Amino acid sequence: MVKTAVILAAGLGSRLGQKIKDKPKGFLVIDEMPIIEMSICKLIEAGIDKIIMGTGHLKEVYERLAVKYPQIKCVYNKQYQTTESMYTLYNLRDYISDDFILLESDLIYDKVALKILLHHSMPDVILAGELTHSSDEIFLETNKNHFLVNMSKKEEQLKNIDAELVGITKISYPTFKKMCTYAETVFDSNAKLDYERTLVGISKNVDIYVNKLKDFVWCEIDDENHLRRAIQEIYPMIKVRETVKPPIKRNILLNPGPATTTDRVKYAQVVPDICPREKEFGHVMQFVSTELTRLVADPKEYTTILLGGSGTAAIEAILSSVIDQAFILIINNGAYGRRMCQIAAVYGLNYIEYKSPIDNIIDLKALEAVIQDGYRIISHLAIVHNETTTGLLNDIESVGNLCRKHHIQLIVDAVSSFAAIPIDMRRMNISYLAASSNKNIQGMAGVSFVIAHKGKLESAKNVKPRNFYLHLYSQYKYFLETHQMRFTPPVQTLYALKQAIIETKQEGIKERYERYSRAWEVLMKGIARLGLTHLVNKYHHSKIITAIIEPHSMNYDFNEMHDYFYSKGVTIYPGKLEEMNTFRVANIGDITYKDIEYFVELLEQYLKGIGYIK
Amino acid sequence: MVKTAVILAAGLGSRLGQKIKDKPKGFLVIDEMPIIEMSICKLIEAGIDKIIMGTGHLKEVYERLAVKYPQIKCVYNKQYQTTESMYTLYNLRDYISDDFILLESDLIYDKVALKILLHHSMPDVILAGELTHSSDEIFLETNKNHFLVNMSKKEEQLKNIDAELVGITKISYPTFKKMCTYAETVFDSNAKLDYERTLVGISKNVDIYVNKLKDFVWCEIDDENHLRRAIQEIYPMIKVRETVKPPIKRNILLNPGPATTTDRVKYAQVVPDICPREKEFGHVMQFVSTELTRLVADPKEYTTILLGGSGTAAIEAILSSVIDQAFILIINNGAYGRRMCQIAAVYGLNYIEYKSPIDNIIDLKALEAVIQDGYRIISHLAIVHNETTTGLLNDIESVGNLCRKHHIQLIVDAVSSFAAIPIDMRRMNISYLAASSNKNIQGMAGVSFVIAHKGKLESAKNVKPRNFYLHLYSQYKYFLETHQMRFTPPVQTLYALKQAIIETKQEGIKERYERYSRAWEVLMKGIARLGLTHLVNKYHHSKIITAIIEPHSMNYDFNEMHDYFYSKGVTIYPGKLEEMNTFRVANIGDITYKDIEYFVELLEQYLKGIGYIK
């Protein structure tokens, strides 16, 4: 395979005037990168490991680039002002010892061009495109076997024009030597020989194949019209074609988050390195913060505080930061309610644990009675929205109304409902809500956040801090003042979260919940058909995660079933209840009801295999 | 551009015997993916949005695949047992309405093939490769214009053999119709017509170009020999060629972390979705944990506890989890020493702040005097290794010896030294060390970790927990027992960290520090030449981060200078000292001394611009 490229970069680019000033043409910047650097990246990606640049005008700028890319060797053409491209190429003869790809420095092109030349079975190949009518093009004339006969900027000098020179050519070493010999005979009378004329000159003795491509996107940039066309039309097309990322093996995650994500979200993590204290990154976090708020509240009244950590970190940030001396009433009807009690206990908060059945609705009257008992001042009430242990959906709106009546601030653990089940913080009277980046928002794990009522948050300022990293008010204030996180945030996870938010908004939360619900209905019908039951009835069910009662069978084994599913690309989740043997299926993430049909089909096979059904 | 693909997938694959059992040939699995699914991913990536599969034998397996990829439409050839590939293709005639790429189902190939066909200027193109001598190949005979004349498995039936059929062909719609017409005339006498014979049949009337590729990698899998060759030779070559990832714009980060990373580390974040409670992910964390330990200690005696959070989270995890009632002595000679005092204060620990000059070594005698004052029992001493504020390197080995003498456990904040400056925890008598994923280890931000002496950690079990998320012993114990993190970890950041560790081990810590030091020497010479000075002298300098005294000039403005550097792809960092105006340069990450030369060159230009130097 060809491993060498030669770039002709000695030209003056005088027709571009003020657009480039003290830079050679190759340093025209499109989308934050000089076009020559784009070309170099494409060459390296295609397997080229030696890039020889023939320089002249402003050679030091290219030499700078050679520091960044050790593959580059610059060779200066001292006579660049009085010679043309063939002399620059001839000047490299001591450095060229093999076949090579020859490129002009002022090109932008779809990188597929390089692969096509590298895999071409013929040794000398000129890449040609369809006619562009862009002015200043070089037309190609070929014989019926597609070998070069002539080329010229003047149409009238040629017969049978149907292709245009791109400026990327594969040249074998023997042909290069013939070019040099030819040039030596011409230089005496004409130093301004170009490489195109030289190819025509030797074409009587050498077969140079003209490979015309269909639908190929490229342009040369010689003047301001070309530049405008490059920026407005050509570069965007190249970008679309090249940024197709290889699809990533798709797994169907039916665990309760991290969930199945789109490939776009996965690739959003791959960004140039950035210091998270830069303004540019501040804008990313500001976007994330504002748009997360907007999903459940008005950003004028509410704000999102980002944290590096899991959903539990966000819950702990609230509980440890906003409760003062008064009591917090915590509703425990599953593992995540219990966890809030554990956090309250570890910080020595005054808390009341209110136990409620794990599989049924909260008795609001009994709850109100506790609030009204009169012995204790209750300032806050904490509740889980969708209890991940069971799929029980707590009626936070009714609890919110109760809190309004008794002047209690409501804290909601929405980790497994946020971005799926519609929430309106103002209407539901929620002061603080916690969630994370890796569940229904369909991003990557590593970021959690608290959405808070600004007024309530301000009044929590005076609560004595109980920790450092998770102190909510400090984190809020610091971001407000600096647009930075207090501590180094998970940079790439935030880029992925930004993409996930964009996709959430495109789909719509209501629509996402409908998609999840449809998948859940398929799950319900499926397990019923297979003779299985689940814990929470549909009237109080989140339709997001379901605790399915394990089949009564001697042959049943959760781990075996799990491994069976896993081998088929499906991940299921164990139960978390002491009271009952269950396993769990979460129908969240970038999945559809069809994936649940697949799950049911596999479950049927497994249950048949163990003899539970026939 | 062609948007349709047709896959012929009705065959029996009978020569593969037990290798596939109840699956069609396309479902042979290589590297965890069925070969047909690889092919489908490549088609989608190349811009194909409609894939028509002609099925027969075990059609339901393909129909299953069509659920996963909505681009697929399966069409069943009921007579698959008595017909051949042309009948399967003919059977699709109602679904084909445009030009298409025709593929066999049992191929593995370099995806470049698809782009080459899509960009080919001719409408009907057979892809051909060099002769493989793999047995069972189909040879091609062409005329001098490379158009198809004949093809056969029998060499003796052809003249001028120099290419082999790959099994990927571009067919225009008019040509497809001619194939159908031709087939209709043959089917009556021969239902077992294949598509190759049909192409030869129409080639007298249609020009079908045979495009022979050089260095093209592919194979068909018809029997067990083919399969062995596919797994051992062909697939690995395809994988190497295809996994070249587009280079990412390189920024030179001279802030004190997150640092410049390799593209390999960036791409390591892109993995199939996985539940972090899976065994497979447990192995990733186990690798990360053990190998991080190994960089500074023997994993038999020491262990690494992973956390989702920044370096500060790891420091807080230690301070809040291991100190009981006795005192901790904290050395404060910079912002990070001060931060440890703040953390101790917020938790109400008994702590002594020992202030030491920010730009000079610690007076060990004075320190020992504090330890020996007799009023307080000191159980722990905390120190920053490399103080990021100034670049002062504290002599932790001497402090460790002092701790040994007085039976004090040493806690080291190694956030900005770990993986650059060699550390030996046992020799230096360090009980706990904190660091993070995004500095000298050259990974992504989001993970921090504590490396602890196991015995000391076990004895911290009885300290009353002061928080939940950052409780060190719980995090340790849970991972030990389950190979899971207690709370959802930053999954993708851990994959990147794994890659970063591999690269750290490849380079070696000593060698990495030499690379950093060489860059630092260039920095020192450079700023001296430009008339600037820095804070800490070289004998106590970490050679990792340098606080440079700001130039005395009316025209100097840090933000302007920062923006100047930023526009050139270089990020510098502000100072953090109250005592003195400084800015900071950290020579860490995937950079070399050449990048620092570039930095010095830019600095010179900036200083000239403001008239500080001439």
Interface residues (C-beta under 8 A of the other chain):
Chain A: M1 E32 M33 C41 I44 E45 A46 G47 R64 V67 K68 V112 K115 I116 L118 H119 H120 S121 E130 K144 N145 K212 L213 K214 D215 F216 R241 E242 V244 K245 P246 P247 I248 K249 R250 N251 L253 N255 G257 P258 A259 T260 T261 K266 Y267 Q269 V270 V271 P272 D273 I274 C275 P276 R277 E278 G308 G309 S310 G311 T312 A313 E316 S320 Q342 I343 V346 Y347 S436 N438 M444 A445 G446 P465 R466 N467 F468 Y469 L470 H471 F487 T488 P489 P490 V491 Q492 T493 A496 Y566 T571 Y573 G589 K594 D595 E597 Y598
Chain B: M1 E32 M33 C41 I44 E45 A46 G47 R64 V67 K68 V112 K115 I116 L118 H119 H120 S121 K144 N145 K212 L213 K214 D215 F216 R241 E242 V244 K245 P246 P247 I248 K249 R250 N251 L253 N255 G257 P258 A259 T260 T261 K266 Y267 Q269 V270 V271 P272 D273 I274 C275 P276 R277 E278 G308 G309 S310 G311 T312 A313 E316 S320 Q342 I343 V346 Y347 S436 N438 M444 A445 G446 P465 R466 N467 F468 Y469 L470 H471 F487 T488 P489 P490 V491 Q492 T493 A496 Y566 T571 Y573 G589 K594 E597 Y598
